[in-house]
Amino acid sequence: MRSYFKKGWFLLGLMFLLVLTACSSEKNGGSQQNDGKITIVTTIAQIAEPISVIGGDKVKVESLMGPGVDPHLYNATQGDIGKLDRADLILYSGLHLEGNMTKIFEQIGKSKSVLAISESLPKDQLLHDDKGAIDPHVWFDLDLWEAALNAAVEEMKAYAPEHAEEFEASKQRYFTELHNLQIEIQEKLSSIDPDQRVIVTAHDAFGYFGRAYDMKVVGLQGLSTEDEISVTDIDRTIDILMEHQVPAVFVETSINSKSVEAVIQGASSKGLDVKLGGELFSDAMGDQGTEEGTYIGMYRHNANTIYEALSRKGD
């Protein structure tokens, strides 16, 4: 009961701060505090890093969620509220990825530009689980993420039309890199034996990746890390590994690895030598300043890790 009231008072405090900061934001625009740059705050780095590349020296971009942070479980801090207040634009993914922050975005959106970029995508291109919930991990489909980033850039152009041509040109250069990356990965992954094109991870984050490259994806948890993992889930996954003789499974940087380790041990007890194929970036990217801290570098790392493990190149 005490924890319930603490949570209630915390949420009330955040909402009160939002009301205060909404008033102050009318007097103090974020761009005025950053040498005329457009101040953009995002939730996940998969938005922040590409937008910082496209916006160049005309923007200052900050992500609330860093490496290893799980957006499904993330709760905004008072410091986050201050960052959101100082922002000119707020970009988040949406589709319930950042479910604990939805009310905050709804409230602050009454006084400034707030965009859920994934919710601009055609509904018939989105994946659903067997309960009908939308899969929010759309950044693993390069075509879909390009469309989502395009919506973000249009919002930037509307906010600062004087920079629209520059943003458009930079966006086109970046999208060319995405197209080249897609060709590179398609050629590499297509060489994996069809019977072993199975990606097993802790939670179901790679559905769009699997659809894009014709690979079966098995997540022990559901679309959200809030979902529970049962013994049945583990046994079902082991049966799939046995059926396809899959040589490797993967852990995720933002998810506890215990469930994956249980699968490896279970398969071993049935006579199948399943290796840990490596670490994949799912809901979070790598450290800033590293290759995996960029969207393209993170995506290439995942593809290379999957290729090396499932094609047995790592043996």
N, C-alpha and C positions, 0 to 999 in steps of 0.2 A: 504493500500500500504506500509506504514511504517513497519507494522508487517511482511509483506512478505519479505522486504529487511533485516530486523533483523534476520529472520529465515534463509535466504540465507547466510548471513555473518556468522551466527553461524555454519551452516553446513560446510561452507568453512574452518572456523577455526578448526573444528574437523578433517577434512580431512588433513589439514596442520599438525596438531599435530600427526596424524597417520603416516605421512611420516617421521616426525622427530623421533618419537618413534620407528618406524621400523628400522631406522638406529642404534639408541642407543641400541636396544634389541640385536643386534648382538654382542655388546661389553659387555653387562651386563645381563646375564641370570637371570631369576627370582630365580632359585634354589640356585644360589650363594649367594643370599641375605637372605636365610631362612635356614641356617645350613644344606644345602644339600637336603632339602625337595623339592619335585616337587610342584611348585606353580600352582594351578589350579583355574581359575576364571570361574564362571558359571553365567548365568542370573538368574534363579529361584532356590529357596531353594529345590524344589523337586529333583533337580539334585545334588545340593551341599551337602545336608546332607547324602544321601546314599553313595556318593562317598567319603565323609570324613570318614564314617564308614569302607568302603571297603579298602580305602587307608591307614588308620591307621596313625602311626607316620611317614610314608614315604611321606605324602603329607600335604600341607597347602592349604585349600580350602576356597574360599570366594565367596559369592553370591552378585551380584550387587543389586538384588531386595529383599527387606526385607518384613516383615509382613505388610499386608494391601496394598501392591503395586500392581497395575494392569499392567501386562506385555504387554497387548494389546496397552496401551497408553504411555508406558514408553519411554522416550528419554534419550540417554546417556549424562552424564555430562562430563566436562573436567576431573574431578576426576576419572570417570570410564575409560577414555582413558588411564590414568596413570596406573590403575590397570591392564587393558588389556595388556599394554606394558610390565609390569613386570611379566606377567604370562608365564609359560612354555607351558601350555595347556589351551585352551578356549573351554568350553562346553556350548552349548545352546540348547534349545529344537527344534526350527525350526517349519516348517509347518505354517509359518507366525504368530506364537504366538508373537514374538518380532519384529513385522513388521517394526517399526521405526529404528531398529538397523541393518537391513539387509545389507545395503551398508557398514557400518563400519566393519561387520564381513567379507564381501567380500574383503575389502581392507587389513585388518590386516592378513587375511588368506594367503596373498602372502608371508608373512615372518615368520609365525609360525603355529603350529598345531591348527586348529579351526574345531570343529565338531558339526553339528546339529544332536543330537542323535536320535531324533524322525524320521528323514528322512532316517534312516537306516532300518525302519520297512517295511514289505511287504505292498504294496499299497492296496492289496485286503482286508487287515484287518483294514483299516482306514475308519472312518465314514465321510459322507458328508452331508451338508445341502441341502435344496431343490433347491439351486442355483448352487450346485456343489462344493462349497468351502469345503476344508478339515477341519475337526474338529481337532484342535491341542491339545486338553486336554487328551492326551493319558495316562497320569499318573493315571487316574482313572480306567484303566484296568491293573490289577497287572501283568498279563502275558505279555502284550505289554510293560509295563514299565520295566519289567525285561529284555526283549530283548533290549530295548533302553539303559539301564544301562550296559548291556553286551557290547554293542558297545563302550561305554565310557571306560570301563575297558580294552578292547582290545587296545584302543588308549593309555591308560596309560602303558600297557605292552610293546607296540611298542616303547614308549618314554624311558622307563626304563626297558629293558629286564632283568636286574639283579634282579629286584623285581617281575618278572612275576609270579613265583610260589606262592609267598606270596599273591599277589593280587588275584590270582585264588582261593586259599584256602579261603581267606576272603570273596570273592564274593559268593562262594558256601554256606558258613555259613549264609550270609545275605539272599540269595535266599531261603534257608530253612525257615527262618522266614517269608518271603513273602508267601510261600506256606501254612504255618500254619495259617497265617492271613486270607488267602482266604477261607480256610475250615471253620474257625471260623465264618466269616461273612456270608458265604453261608448258614450255618445252621441257623443263627439268622434271616436273612432277608426272608428266605423261609417260615417262620411261619406267615408273614404278610398276611392278607386277600387278595386274588387275586384282588378283586374289588378296593382295596385301595392302590395298589402298584403303586402310582403316585407321582413323585417327582416334585414339582413346585418351581422354583428358579428364580432369577432376570435375569440371562442369561444362554444360553444353554451350560453349562460346564460339565454336568453330563451324556452325551450320552453314553460314554464308560462304566460308572458305571451301568447305566440302562441296557445296553446290557449284561453285565457280570452277573447281578443278576435278570434278567427278570423283569425289572420295567419300566414303562412308564415315560418319562422325558419331562417336559414342561418348556422351558425358555422363559421369556417375551421378552428379547432381543435375537438376533441371537448368532452366535458363538463368535463374537467379541463384546466388550462393546462399540465399536464405533457405533454400530447399534442403530437406534432410536426405541423407544417403542411407539406404537400408541395406541389409544383408542380401535382399533380393536383387537390388541394383548391382551389387558387387558380383553375385553369382551369374547374373545375366551377362555382364561384361566379360567374365571369364569364359562363358560358353561361346561368345562371339570370337574371342581370341583363339579358342581351340578350333572353332569351325574354319576360320580363315588362316590359321597358323601365323598370326600377326607377330612379328619379331620384337616389337617395341611399343611402349606406352609413354605418355608424356606428363610432366608436372607443369604447373603454371606459376608464374612469379607472384601472383597476388592471392593464391589459394593454398591452403594447407595440403601437404603431399601424402598424408596418412592413408587416405582412401585409395590412392594410386598404388601405394606400397602394398596394401592389402590385396589388390588385384594381382600384382606380380607374384606375391607369395601363394595365392590361391591357384594361379596358373602353374606355378612350379610344382605344387603338390599333385597336379594332374599330369605332370610330365612334359609341360611346355616351358621352354627356356625363354622367358620374356624379359628383355632388357629395359632399363630406363633410358628412353630415347633422347632425353635432354629436357631443357626448360623452355617453355613457350611463353610468350607475352600474350595475355588475353585481354583483361580489362584495364591493364596499365602498361605503359611503355618502360623503356630502360632509363637509366640515369641521364640527366641533361649533360650534354657535352660528349656523349658516346654515340656510336652509330645506331645502337638500339634505342637511343633517346629521340630518334627521328622517326616519323611515321614510315617512310620508305625503308629505313634501316631495320626497324622493328619487323616489318612485313617480310623483308628479305631474310632476316634471321630465322623467323618461324618456318618459312618455306624451305630454307636450306637444312634446318634441323630435322624437319619431317622427312625430307628427301634422304638425308644421310642415314637416318634410323630405319626407314621402311624399305629402302633399296639395299640395305645391308652394307652400304659403303663405309659405315663406321666400324665394321668388324675388323 
